[in-house]
Amino acid sequence: MSITLSSKGQLVIPKPIRDALGLEEGTRFHIQVAEGKIILEPQTGSLIERLYGKFADADLLADLEKEHRLEIQDDPVLRA
């Protein structure tokens, strides 16, 4: 399989390779040259980096407060 370097210096990784490696849009790569070859390694990042922004629209505090109110309503000892 061969690919062509664009005038902007871009390469397209063929879909079968992306699928085989589980690569998605936005995947970052570490690139290095070794023995005249280009080596691309997908960066997995830390757990924090992978989760960053994932729950940006969630109001977790409101959800916890709602759950706590329901627990108080259902527990006769806590209602007293």
N, C-alpha and C positions, 0 to 999 in steps of 0.2 A: 504494500500500500504506500502511495506517495502523496504528499501534499505540497502546495506551492506557497511560498512567501509572498504576501501582498506588497504593494508599493508602500504601504504604511508600516511594514514590518510585522504584520499579523499572520498567524497561522490558525487554521481551523482544525480542531481535533475531530476526526470522523466520529459519527454517532456510535458505531459499534464499539469503539474504544471508550467513549464517554460512558456508555451504558455498562460496559464490562468493569469500569473502575468506579462507577457510581458518581461521576462528576456532574455537577449541576451548574447552572448559570451563577456567576459570582464566585466560583471556586478560585481561591488564590493558590499560586504555585511558588515554590522555591526553585530558582533556575541556577544552574552552574554549568561550567564547561569542564569536561574531563577527557583527556586524551583525544582532543579534537571533536568531541561529541557534546551535544546539548542534552542536559539531563533536566527534566521537569519533574518535580515531586509535589503532589497536592499537599497543601498545608492543612492540617486538621485543626490547629488552634486549640486553645484551652477550652474547657467546658464553659467558662464565663464568656469567652469570645463567641462561642457558638450560640449561646443563649441570649447574648446582648440584643436588645430590641425585640425579642420574640414576644414578650408580654407587654409591650408598650401601651396597647389599648386596654389592657385589663385593669380593673380597679380592685386589686386583691384585698386591700384594707376593707372596702365596703362589703366584699364577699365574706370576710372573716367576721365582721361586725354582725351581718345578717345571720350567719351560722350561730354565733354566740347568743343573739336574741332568741332564736328558735330553741336553743338548748335550755335557756332560762325559762321559756314558756312551758316546755315539756317536763321540766324537773320540779316537782312540788317542793323539794327542800330549798332550791335556789330561788323560787318565787317568794318564799316567806320572808 
